[in-house]
Amino acid sequence: MKLVILDRDGTINADSDEFIKTPDEWLPLPGALEAIARLNHAGWHTVIASNQSGLGRGLFDVASLNAINAKMHKMLAAQGGRIDAVFYCPHSPDEGCLCRKPSPGLFEQIGERFGVELKGSPVVGDGLRDLQAGVAAGCEPHLVLTGKGAAFRGRPLPENYPANTMVHDDLAAFADWLIARRASAKIPS
């Protein structure tokens, strides 16, 4: 199974220091939904792994999160794309859970649900925690320069980022890269 694990806020949609609490606040980043559709059409399954500590902080409830995700799914379907599953950590940072990124718990859940080894599966996020969680589960780290990642535009990554992190302007650039890599691997030399 070709599987890509995506962060949500800052990777697919605009992030907010005030948290995304309602469907009206959920706004896709330019080209992100089309990128997911292109990945799907190239045979990739896409899954979200997202910290949603706003739940644990009492800023929104599960019904609101479901409504936000429903908007995302509807907008993706209009582009011919889909997210196969959404995994999220509902805990606040001080709860000490195993599913909050940078811990790999969400990734372990994804591997179990889909019955796959995650070794080499791309993880795409806009922050260090996204990549640390993915690498701990054996994933290949990809940073997008959107959301929190925008701070690294034109700058080298700090040393605490995984050494093999690949950097892309946005989710569309990542999709182009992954599809091209896959296509070139099939061309006989």
Backbone torsions as a table, in degrees:
resi	resn	phi	psi	omega
1	MET	NA	129.7	175.7
2	LYS	-87.4	113.4	-172.9
3	LEU	-125.9	132.7	173.8
4	VAL	-119.0	130.6	178.6
5	ILE	-106.6	123.7	-175.3
6	LEU	-114.4	141.0	164.3
7	ASP	-74.4	161.1	179.3
8	ARG	-99.8	-73.0	-173.0
9	ASP	-68.7	123.2	-178.9
10	GLY	91.9	-13.5	179.6
11	THR	-110.8	-50.8	178.9
12	ILE	-97.5	-40.5	-177.2
13	ASN	-126.9	162.9	177.2
14	ALA	-61.0	138.4	179.3
15	ASP	-93.2	165.2	177.7
16	SER	-147.7	135.3	174.8
17	ASP	-65.0	-18.1	179.1
18	GLU	-91.6	3.3	-178.8
19	PHE	75.3	152.0	174.0
20	ILE	-90.9	109.1	-170.7
21	LYS	-111.0	-16.5	-177.2
22	THR	-139.3	160.1	175.8
23	PRO	-58.6	-34.6	179.3
24	ASP	-62.9	-29.7	-179.7
25	GLU	-81.3	-14.7	-179.0
26	TRP	-84.6	109.3	-179.0
27	LEU	-125.7	120.7	-178.7
28	PRO	-66.0	146.2	174.0
29	LEU	-72.4	148.7	-179.8
30	PRO	-53.9	127.7	176.7
31	GLY	80.0	-6.7	-174.9
32	ALA	-68.7	-45.0	-178.1
33	LEU	-66.8	-40.0	176.9
34	GLU	-63.5	-36.1	178.2
35	ALA	-63.3	-43.5	178.4
36	ILE	-63.0	-42.5	178.3
37	ALA	-60.9	-41.5	178.5
38	ARG	-63.4	-41.3	176.4
39	LEU	-60.8	-45.8	178.9
40	ASN	-58.5	-46.0	-177.8
41	HIS	-67.1	-22.5	176.4
42	ALA	-88.4	5.7	175.1
43	GLY	96.9	7.8	-178.8
44	TRP	-90.3	135.8	169.6
45	HIS	-88.1	137.4	-179.4
46	THR	-118.2	134.4	-178.1
47	VAL	-132.2	144.4	177.2
48	ILE	-102.2	136.8	170.0
49	ALA	-124.4	113.5	-170.2
50	SER	-138.3	133.0	168.2
51	ASN	-75.4	128.0	177.4
52	GLN	-127.9	62.5	-176.4
53	SER	-67.1	-13.1	174.3
54	GLY	-58.3	-27.9	175.1
55	LEU	-65.3	-52.9	-179.0
56	GLY	-64.8	-25.2	179.3
57	ARG	-86.5	-6.1	-179.9
58	GLY	76.9	20.0	-178.8
59	LEU	-82.3	-24.5	174.6
60	PHE	-156.4	168.4	-178.0
61	ASP	-112.9	175.7	-177.1
62	VAL	-62.9	-35.6	177.8
63	ALA	-60.6	-40.6	178.0
64	SER	-66.1	-43.2	178.0
65	LEU	-61.6	-42.1	177.7
66	ASN	-62.7	-38.2	178.4
67	ALA	-67.0	-38.6	176.6
68	ILE	-62.8	-47.6	-180.0
69	ASN	-65.1	-35.0	177.4
70	ALA	-63.1	-41.0	176.8
71	LYS	-61.3	-45.0	179.6
72	MET	-59.7	-47.5	-179.4
73	HIS	-61.0	-42.3	-179.0
74	LYS	-65.3	-44.4	179.6
75	MET	-66.9	-35.6	176.9
76	LEU	-66.3	-43.7	179.8
77	ALA	-59.7	-36.8	178.6
78	ALA	-64.3	-22.8	177.5
79	GLN	-95.8	0.3	-179.0
80	GLY	83.4	20.3	-178.4
81	GLY	-119.0	175.2	179.3
82	ARG	-156.7	154.0	168.0
83	ILE	-107.7	125.5	-175.7
84	ASP	-73.8	-29.4	179.2
85	ALA	-164.9	151.5	175.8
86	VAL	-119.0	119.3	175.3
87	PHE	-110.3	133.0	-179.7
88	TYR	-142.5	150.8	173.7
89	CYS	-97.8	121.0	-178.4
90	PRO	-90.3	1.4	-170.2
91	HIS	-86.3	152.3	172.8
92	SER	-79.0	161.5	-174.9
93	PRO	-59.0	-27.5	-175.6
94	ASP	-89.4	5.0	-177.7
95	GLU	-82.3	-15.0	175.6
96	GLY	67.7	32.4	-179.6
97	CYS	-77.6	172.8	178.2
98	LEU	-100.4	-2.8	-177.2
99	CYS	-100.8	-11.5	-179.8
100	ARG	-77.4	123.5	176.0
101	LYS	-61.5	133.2	27.2
102	PRO	-90.1	2.5	174.5
103	SER	-68.2	150.5	-175.0
104	PRO	-87.9	11.3	-174.8
105	GLY	-54.5	-44.2	179.2
106	LEU	-62.8	-38.2	-179.4
107	PHE	-67.9	-38.5	176.0
108	GLU	-63.2	-40.0	176.8
109	GLN	-61.9	-41.4	179.7
110	ILE	-62.8	-47.6	178.5
111	GLY	-58.4	-43.1	179.0
112	GLU	-64.8	-47.0	-177.2
113	ARG	-60.3	-42.4	-176.2
114	PHE	-92.9	-6.2	178.3
115	GLY	64.8	39.2	-178.1
116	VAL	-130.5	153.6	168.3
117	GLU	-80.3	136.7	-178.7
118	LEU	-89.0	-2.3	-177.6
119	LYS	-53.9	120.8	178.4
120	GLY	85.2	-9.0	176.9
121	SER	-67.9	135.6	179.2
122	PRO	-70.2	136.8	168.6
123	VAL	-115.5	131.8	-176.9
124	VAL	-122.1	124.8	178.9
125	GLY	-152.3	172.0	-179.2
126	ASP	-104.3	5.9	-176.7
127	GLY	-147.0	164.4	-177.8
128	LEU	-57.3	-45.3	-177.1
129	ARG	-58.6	-38.7	179.0
130	ASP	-58.8	-46.3	-176.1
131	LEU	-73.3	-38.3	178.2
132	GLN	-61.2	-43.1	179.8
133	ALA	-63.5	-44.1	179.7
134	GLY	-64.6	-45.2	-179.6
135	VAL	-62.7	-38.4	178.2
136	ALA	-61.4	-24.5	178.3
137	ALA	-98.2	5.9	177.2
138	GLY	93.3	7.8	-177.4
139	CYS	-78.7	162.0	176.4
140	GLU	-91.6	120.5	-172.2
141	PRO	-84.5	133.2	177.8
142	HIS	-132.3	122.0	177.3
143	LEU	-100.1	132.6	172.1
144	VAL	-102.3	143.6	-177.0
145	LEU	-90.6	46.1	173.8
146	THR	-121.2	171.1	-179.3
147	GLY	54.6	-133.7	179.3
148	LYS	-63.8	-28.7	-179.5
149	GLY	-65.9	-18.7	-179.9
150	ALA	-59.6	-24.5	179.6
151	ALA	-63.6	-17.0	-176.9
152	PHE	-101.8	7.2	177.0
153	ARG	-59.3	124.4	178.2
154	GLY	72.7	11.4	-179.4
155	ARG	-128.8	151.9	174.0
156	PRO	-72.1	153.1	177.7
157	LEU	-71.7	146.7	174.4
158	PRO	-62.1	158.3	-177.0
159	GLU	-64.4	-19.6	-178.8
160	ASN	-78.4	-5.2	174.4
161	TYR	-77.7	148.2	177.8
162	PRO	-53.7	138.3	-173.7
163	ALA	-58.8	-31.1	-175.7
164	ASN	-98.4	21.8	-179.9
165	THR	-67.1	128.2	173.9
166	MET	-97.9	142.6	-174.3
167	VAL	-115.0	134.8	-179.5
168	HIS	-132.0	147.5	179.6
169	ASP	-57.2	-40.7	-177.7
170	ASP	-164.1	-176.2	-177.6
171	LEU	-64.7	-34.1	177.8
172	ALA	-63.7	-42.8	179.0
173	ALA	-65.6	-38.3	175.9
174	PHE	-61.4	-47.0	-178.8
175	ALA	-59.6	-44.5	177.7
176	ASP	-57.8	-46.3	-178.7
177	TRP	-61.9	-48.1	-175.9
178	LEU	-65.8	-43.3	-179.9
179	ILE	-64.6	-41.7	178.6
180	ALA	-65.4	-40.2	179.4
181	ARG	-62.7	-44.4	-178.8
182	ARG	-64.4	-41.5	-179.3
183	ALA	-65.8	-42.3	-177.9
184	SER	-69.5	-27.0	178.6
185	ALA	-70.0	-22.0	-178.1
186	LYS	-90.4	-10.0	-178.7
187	ILE	-81.6	122.1	179.0
188	PRO	-68.4	143.8	179.7
189	SER	-102.1	NA	NA
